[in-house]
Amino acid sequence: MIDDSGFCFLNDGTPTHSSYSYATVEALDVAVVSPNVFPGCNWKTKQHFIHKSEPLQNLLEEKKHLLGASGVPIEPSIRTQLQKLNAVIKRTYAQKKRDNWNKLCCTLDPGSS
């Protein structure tokens, strides 16, 4: 369908998704434009992804350390530690998203809507 229409993909292959479980990054987002606007467009991801923040990076490094070379926790005590760490990661991520949302809302002009 897209090939028949002559649309162009803008994606430059920059990762837009990280899997903490599998330690992979992927470019999942798709941006499609018509050929006549393609030359004037570019597609870049922001350099300050939430998962790149220092608190999350430290927690992810700790998780990587707990998983070790195998990538699979074998001992029950390590599994418990990982479950607790995953909960902290989720809370930290949610708080960071909430903070970013509040920051954005503060910059909006209430009279503009």
Phi, psi and omega in degrees: 000311181291319179300319180294330182273345180079016179291156182242146176267133180269340187306132180260007179088001178297131180299136177239000182217135176241135174256111179292328182292321185252001179054048179235158172233143183220154174261090184269332183289142179238128176240122184238134178224164177283155183300330183286338176258350183306314182300332182267006184246153167217161185228111179228146174271154178290145183281348184251057174303149180301319183290352178270358182292150185302314180301319179290321178300318179297317179294321179292324175295319178298319179296316179300319179296317180295322180290329178070196185291327184288332183078002180230124178289130183258316183279140179301325181294324178289322177300319178296316178300318180295320178297318178295317180295319177299322178296319178295319179299314180297318179295317180296317179298314180298319179295319179297317178297318179298316179298317179297320179296314179298320178297317178297315181299326179291335181273347182281144177273117183297337180276357185273348184266000000 
